Amino acid sequence: MNLRRLRAEIVAEYGTQSAFAVAINWHKNKVSKMVQGRYKPDTDEVAQITDALHLDEGRYREIFLSR
């Protein structure tokens, strides 16, 4: 998972990780752990993130399918 790109998409769309957490109804600590690489979202959560960030296929692949 490309954490740098994920953080950039969150900030571009929501301004802060906290605002993103509210938008997807997660605790802000869960979002923080995810962008630090300490939590890996499951497939349902990835779909939720993809929808919330309005990711197209290219950006989805860059974030979630990179090594």
N, C-alpha and C positions, 0 to 999 in steps of 0.2 A: 504494500500500500504506500502510495506517495503522500506522506504526511505533510510535506511542505505545500504541495499543491492543494490538498484538502483544506489546510488552514487558510490558504489564500482564497479559495472558493467561499469558505464560510464568512470570512471578513468582507469579501466583495459583495456578497448577497445580504448579510445580516449585520455587518459592522462589528459585532463581537461574538465570541463563543457563547456567552450567556444568552444573548438574544436568539441565537440559533437553537440553544437548548430549550428555550421556552417554545419556540416555533415547532419543534418536533416532540415536545413533551417529554424530554429527558432531564435528568438532574444535571446541573452544570459540571459536576465532578466526573460524570460518565463521559461527557464530551471532552473534557480536559484529558482524561486518561486515554481516550481514543486518539486524539491528535498528538499525544506524546508516545503513542505506540504501545501503551500498556494495556489496551483493551482492543480486541478485534471484533467488529460488529458481525452478527450473523447475516444470512441472506435477506431476511425480512427487514432488518435494520439498514442494510445497504440500499435496499429498494426505497425505504423511507428517506434516507439521506439523499439519494439520487433525485427523488421527487422534490424535496425541499430546496435543493440547490439548483433545480432545473438543468441538470447535466445532460448534455447531448452524448451520443455514443462515444465520440472521441475523448471528451473530458472524463467520462466514466472510465474508459479503458486506461487513460493516463493515471487516474487516481487509484482505482481498485485492482487493476490487472498488471501494474508495474511491479518490478522487483526491488 
